[in-house]
Amino acid sequence: PPTELPSELFSPTSVLRRQTGTCFDFATLLCSLLLGISYDAYCVSGYADRQVCLLDRSQERCPLLDTQKFVSTTIRPTPTGRCGLQTWQGCAALVADLPVSEQKQTENKYGLRRPRNRSRHILKQQEEKSHEAAAQKREPGEEVERPPSVHSLHGNWVHCWVLVLSGRSNVQENFFIDPLTGNSFPTDHQRFLGIESVWNHRSYYVNRQVCSSGCKEVKFDLEDLNLWEPVLFGSTSNKQPILEVQKRKQNRPVCVCVC
């Protein structure tokens, strides 16, 4: 169910070997890679909207349509702003060695056509028949029980993503990374609706802040016990070793050589 946490969590090695997993598995893998290159990264367990949880990118703009943001060596530049990707000929002109106008365009009238996908039509007919059979069995005046709408789960879709804190590896601001798409988002993005906890290999923190307005007002100062509750006893954060090194440098005696 989309409102429940997964019953098991696979290791990053297993995810790489199996090439499949949940958002929690891929978030763990991504967080492990970021920690390995000195980023202050955490896995985040929380809630997101339906499009993020179901990997629905139908409402997003295709990056191939934006020539200024998308640069590739396999696609030839075109003077048009939309890259001409609305038709098959436009796509072929971008990736082919020669433009379509210079190629021999021959139509094979004896070519095989793709069979139509009638599975959706058959499933629709079966669903209509099942509704008719249920209506005949139902007594007159009896109310119909309808399943809850998908949109009624807004705010309850469980999701896992990655949080990268500022201060290390030239990171200026905190930001989120969706492990399923690889896209980065600011921490106040409207698609992320709440946070339950964050964790990495050092500690596990439970969020004590109210997320009634999403993640806009969430503060990521994990050292503040009024905002975050550490679960693991004796765990250390990434800031503590840095502070200890700074104290050692300050308390180090200065040797003055008199010649």
Secondary structure, DSSP 8 states (H G I E B T S, - for coil): -TTS--S----HHHHHHHT---HHHHHHHHHHHHHHTT--EEEEEEEE-HHHHTT--TTS--GGG-TTT---SSS---SSTTTTTTSHHHHHHHHSSS-GGGS-----TT--------HHHHHHHHHHHHHHHHHHHS-TT--------GGGGTT--EEEEEEE-TTSTT--S-EEE-TTT--EEETT-TTEEEEEEEE-SS-EEEE-S--TTTTTT----TT-TTTEEE-STT---SHHHHHHHHHHHHHS-------
